[in-house]
Amino acid sequence: MLKAGGRGVYPCLRRLVGATTRLHARHNTSGVGPHGARVSRQVHHADVPHPRFLQEPKSCVVLGAPMTWGQPKNGTDNGPEMIRRAGLSQELGKLGWAVEDLGDIAIDPPSASDPQGDPAYLNQMKNCYAVGKGCEQVFRTVSKQAANGKFVLTVGGDHSIGAGTVAGILQARPNTGIIWVDAHADINTPDVSESGNIHGMPVAFLMRLLDVRKYPGWEWMEGTPLLRAQQIVYIGLRDVDAAERIILKDLGITCFTMQHVDKYGIGRVMEMTMDQLHGRPIHCSYDIDGVDPAFAPSTGTAVRGGLTFREAHYVVEAASESGSLGSLDMVEVNPTLGSYEDNKHTVEMGLALISSALGSRIV
């Protein structure tokens, strides 16, 4: 079920809403440098190739997925509304997109009456049923819109929704390649997860590294397409659990850690990424914590040493310039963490990355 218009804004965010709305009324997006220097980028509509598998004229569907139960901190459910209020539809309209905002999926909170399943698995996944059913709604909406030739933009919410978005895209476009931008690998299985938080597990679900039938709320995944190792590339990893390292190496998944970004530069990293995914439609699942917290501090699992402002943008610029980018997630923006300035800059960064993915360029 979709709830039009998004969710209510916490009272503490009202000043932030007003500031970001005023900022984007002036038609620019801004970042902040590590020493407080302003980094601004005017929105210009570049001639970015439009994917052949998408309909003409350009049509973007916006879906809010205000999931917060896949991790322990309140506030990720405010991400969709804050990015909207910062000027999302206006930004995309200036880039030549017809925007259809479907509103927010109404995600039911965990309840004592939720099915529990086998007690042996009870503590392996926190809020198992609520997160699973929320992701099912995401899956059904994304798959329908993608099958209609729309660019699907899903704004979260925590990264557990990646299980729903990627499954939905694969249902409509089975050959899709996935660029997973994140400080974390999100490929823990429930039995090795150190926290039990599902936002650290979506890739494991997509690759069927667990039996989805054992976990209440996730049975819907059994009939969805399997994500294969050659279909996914990670960019920005720098905080990977010990068990995840083993999984990544055993499966032979391509991972560009921040060490690789340092060694090769972001340009070469994206060349190698697009070489691997060549000929496929592209879906980018972008966790804002892939960006260094100097530029996007208001996120639940921030890790120093991430992508710089320009590196972060270049990832989606290169993907869109391939003419194959057909869908995008922007997740883990949490505008209730940090100071007022931290929250404002993080929301601005999330919006600016979306804008770059859909065609905004410096000149």
C-alpha positions in Angstrom: 0.0 0.0 0.0 1.3 3.5 -0.9 0.7 6.5 1.3 0.7 9.6 -0.7 2.7 12.7 0.3 5.2 11.0 2.5 5.5 10.9 6.3 5.2 13.6 8.9 8.4 15.5 9.8 9.7 15.4 13.4 9.4 18.8 15.0 13.2 19.0 15.4 13.5 18.8 11.6 11.2 21.7 10.7 14.1 24.2 10.5 16.0 21.8 8.3 13.1 21.4 6.0 12.8 25.1 5.5 16.5 25.6 5.0 16.8 22.9 2.3 13.7 24.1 0.5 15.0 27.6 0.4 18.4 26.4 -0.8 17.0 24.5 -3.7 14.6 27.2 -4.7 17.9 28.9 -5.8 18.6 26.0 -8.1 21.8 24.7 -6.7 23.1 21.8 -4.6 26.0 22.1 -2.2 28.4 20.1 -0.2 30.8 20.9 2.6 34.5 20.2 2.6 36.4 18.6 5.4 37.4 22.0 6.8 34.0 23.7 6.4 34.7 25.0 2.9 31.6 25.3 0.7 31.5 23.2 -2.4 28.6 24.2 -4.8 27.5 22.8 -8.1 24.9 24.4 -10.3 22.4 22.2 -11.9 23.0 21.9 -15.6 21.3 19.5 -18.0 23.9 17.6 -19.9 23.3 15.5 -23.0 23.5 12.2 -21.1 22.4 9.2 -23.2 19.0 7.8 -22.4 18.8 4.0 -21.9 17.2 2.3 -24.9 15.2 0.0 -22.5 13.5 3.0 -20.9 10.4 4.7 -22.5 10.4 8.1 -24.2 9.9 10.8 -23.2 12.0 10.4 -20.0 9.8 9.3 -17.1 11.0 8.8 -13.5 8.9 7.1 -10.8 9.8 8.1 -7.3 9.0 5.6 -4.5 9.5 6.4 -0.8 10.5 3.4 1.3 10.6 4.7 4.8 12.1 1.5 6.4 13.7 1.9 9.8 13.4 -1.6 11.2 16.4 -3.0 9.5 18.7 -1.2 11.8 18.5 0.1 15.4 18.5 3.9 15.1 15.4 6.0 14.6 15.2 8.5 11.8 15.9 6.7 8.5 12.1 6.7 7.8 12.4 10.5 7.5 14.9 10.3 4.6 12.3 10.2 1.8 10.3 13.2 3.0 13.4 15.3 3.7 14.9 14.6 0.2 11.5 15.4 -1.4 11.2 18.7 0.5 14.8 19.6 -0.4 13.5 19.9 -4.0 13.6 16.4 -5.6 10.8 16.8 -8.1 12.0 20.3 -9.1 15.6 19.0 -9.6 14.5 16.2 -11.8 12.1 18.3 -13.8 14.9 20.7 -14.7 16.8 17.7 -16.0 14.0 16.9 -18.4 12.3 14.1 -16.5 8.5 13.7 -16.2 8.2 12.8 -12.5 5.6 10.6 -11.0 5.8 10.5 -7.2 4.0 7.4 -5.8 4.4 8.6 -2.3 5.6 6.3 0.5 5.0 2.7 1.1 3.1 2.2 4.4 5.4 -0.1 6.3 3.8 -1.8 9.3 6.0 -1.7 12.5 7.0 -5.0 14.2 4.2 -6.4 16.4 4.1 -9.1 19.1 1.6 -10.9 16.8 4.0 -11.2 13.9 4.8 -14.8 12.8 7.9 -16.0 14.6 8.8 -19.1 12.6 11.3 -21.7 13.9 12.6 -20.6 17.4 16.1 -21.7 16.2 16.1 -18.7 13.9 14.3 -16.3 16.1 17.2 -14.2 17.2 19.2 -14.2 13.9 17.2 -11.5 12.3 15.7 -8.6 14.2 12.2 -7.5 13.2 12.3 -10.3 10.6 8.6 -10.3 9.6 8.1 -6.5 9.5 11.2 -5.9 7.3 10.4 -8.8 5.0 6.9 -7.7 4.4 8.0 -4.1 3.8 10.6 -5.3 1.3 7.9 -7.4 -0.5 5.9 -4.2 -1.0 9.0 -2.5 -2.4 9.6 -5.5 -4.7 6.1 -5.5 -6.2 6.0 -1.7 -6.8 9.5 -1.6 -8.3 9.0 -4.6 -10.6 5.8 -3.2 -11.9 7.2 0.3 -12.7 10.4 -1.1 -14.2 8.4 -3.4 -16.5 6.6 -0.3 -17.8 9.9 1.2 -18.9 10.2 3.8 -16.1 13.4 4.9 -14.4 12.7 3.8 -10.8 14.1 5.9 -8.0 13.6 4.5 -4.6 14.4 6.7 -1.6 15.0 5.0 1.7 14.9 4.2 4.5 17.7 1.8 5.5 19.5 -0.5 3.2 17.4 -3.6 3.9 15.1 -2.3 1.2 17.8 -3.2 -1.3 16.5 -6.8 -1.1 13.2 -5.5 -2.5 14.5 -3.0 -5.0 17.1 -5.3 -6.6 14.6 -8.2 -6.7 12.1 -6.0 -8.3 14.5 -4.8 -11.0 15.7 -8.3 -11.7 12.1 -9.4 -12.1 11.6 -6.8 -14.8 15.1 -6.8 -16.2 16.8 -10.1 -15.3 20.2 -9.2 -16.9 20.7 -6.1 -14.8 24.1 -5.4 -13.3 24.2 -4.0 -9.8 26.6 -1.3 -8.6 26.5 -1.4 -4.8 28.0 1.7 -3.3 28.6 1.2 0.4 31.1 1.2 3.2 29.7 -2.2 4.1 29.2 -5.4 2.1 25.7 -6.1 3.4 26.2 -9.8 2.6 26.0 -11.3 6.1 23.8 -14.3 6.4 21.7 -14.4 9.6 23.8 -17.2 11.1 27.0 -15.2 10.9 25.7 -11.6 11.4 27.3 -10.0 14.4 24.3 -7.7 15.0 21.2 -9.4 13.6 20.3 -6.1 11.8 18.8 -6.9 8.4 20.3 -3.8 6.6 23.6 -5.8 6.7 22.0 -8.8 4.9 20.2 -7.8 1.7 22.8 -9.1 -0.7 22.8 -12.5 1.0 19.1 -12.7 0.4 19.4 -11.7 -3.2 22.1 -14.3 -3.8 20.1 -17.0 -1.8 22.9 -17.6 0.6 20.1 -18.6 3.0 16.9 -20.5 2.8 14.3 -17.7 2.6 11.5 -20.1 3.4 12.8 -20.4 7.0 12.3 -16.7 7.7 8.7 -15.3 8.2 7.9 -12.5 5.8 10.5 -13.4 3.3 8.8 -16.4 1.6 8.0 -14.1 -1.4 11.7 -14.1 -2.4 11.6 -17.8 -3.3 10.2 -17.1 -6.8 12.3 -14.1 -7.6 15.3 -14.1 -9.9 18.7 -15.0 -8.4 21.4 -12.4 -8.2 24.6 -14.0 -9.5 28.2 -13.0 -8.5 29.1 -11.7 -11.9 26.1 -9.3 -11.8 27.3 -7.2 -8.8 30.2 -4.8 -8.2 30.9 -3.2 -4.9 32.4 0.3 -4.7 33.7 2.1 -1.5 34.0 -0.9 0.9 36.0 -0.1 4.0 34.2 -1.8 6.9 33.7 -5.5 6.1 33.0 -8.2 8.7 35.3 -11.2 8.9 32.6 -13.7 7.8 31.8 -11.3 4.8 35.4 -11.4 3.6 35.2 -15.1 3.3 31.9 -15.0 1.5 33.1 -12.3 -1.0 36.3 -14.3 -1.8 34.6 -17.6 -2.0 32.0 -16.2 -4.5 34.6 -14.3 -6.5 32.6 -11.0 -6.3 34.3 -7.9 -7.7 35.0 -5.5 -4.8 36.6 -2.1 -5.2 37.5 -1.1 -1.7 38.7 2.4 -0.8 42.2 1.0 -1.1 41.5 0.3 -4.8 40.0 3.8 -5.2 43.3 5.2 -3.7 45.4 3.0 -6.0 43.6 3.3 -9.3 41.6 6.5 -8.9 37.8 6.6 -9.2 38.0 7.0 -13.0 39.8 3.7 -13.5 37.6 2.0 -10.9 34.5 3.0 -12.9 36.0 1.9 -16.2 36.6 -1.6 -14.7 33.1 -1.6 -13.2 31.5 -0.7 -16.5 33.7 -3.2 -18.4 32.4 -6.0 -16.2 28.8 -4.9 -16.4 28.9 -4.0 -20.1 25.8 -4.8 -22.1 23.6 -5.0 -19.0 21.0 -2.5 -17.7 22.4 -0.9 -14.6 20.9 -0.5 -11.1 22.8 1.5 -8.6 22.1 0.9 -4.9 23.7 3.9 -3.2 24.2 3.9 0.6 25.1 7.4 1.7 27.6 6.0 4.1 29.7 5.1 1.1 30.5 8.8 1.1 33.1 10.1 3.7 31.3 11.5 6.8 33.0 14.8 6.2 30.5 15.2 3.4 27.5 13.1 4.6 27.7 12.7 8.4 24.1 12.0 9.2 23.9 8.3 8.7 23.7 5.5 11.1 27.0 3.6 10.4 29.4 6.3 9.3 33.0 5.2 8.6 35.9 7.6 8.0 37.9 7.3 4.8 35.1 7.1 2.3 34.4 8.6 -1.1 35.1 12.3 -1.5 32.5 14.7 -2.7 33.7 14.4 -6.3 34.4 10.7 -6.2 30.9 10.1 -4.9 29.4 12.0 -7.8 31.7 10.5 -10.4 30.3 7.0 -9.6 26.8 7.9 -10.7 28.0 10.2 -13.5 30.0 7.4 -15.1 27.1 5.0 -14.7 24.6 7.4 -16.3 27.0 8.3 -19.1 27.1 4.6 -20.1 23.6 4.9 -21.3 22.6 1.9 -19.2 21.5 3.3 -15.8 17.8 2.5 -15.4 17.2 2.6 -11.6 18.7 4.0 -8.4 18.3 3.6 -4.6 19.4 6.3 -2.2 19.4 5.0 1.3 20.5 5.5 4.9 20.1 9.3 5.0 19.1 9.8 8.6 18.3 13.5 9.2 17.8 13.0 12.9 21.5 12.2 13.6 24.2 14.9 14.2 23.9 18.6 14.3 21.6 20.8 12.2 24.5 21.5 9.8 25.3 17.8 9.6 21.7 16.9 8.7 21.4 19.7 6.1 24.6 18.7 4.3 23.7 15.0 4.3 20.2 15.7 2.8 21.8 18.0 0.2 24.4 15.3 -0.6 21.8 12.7 -1.1 19.8 15.0 -3.4 22.9 16.1 -5.3 23.9 12.4 -6.0 20.4 11.6 -7.3 20.6 14.7 -9.6 24.0 13.6 -10.9 22.7 10.1 -11.6 19.8 11.5 -13.7 21.9 13.9 -15.8 23.1 17.0 -13.8 26.6 18.1 -14.8 28.9 20.9 -14.0 28.7 22.3 -17.6 
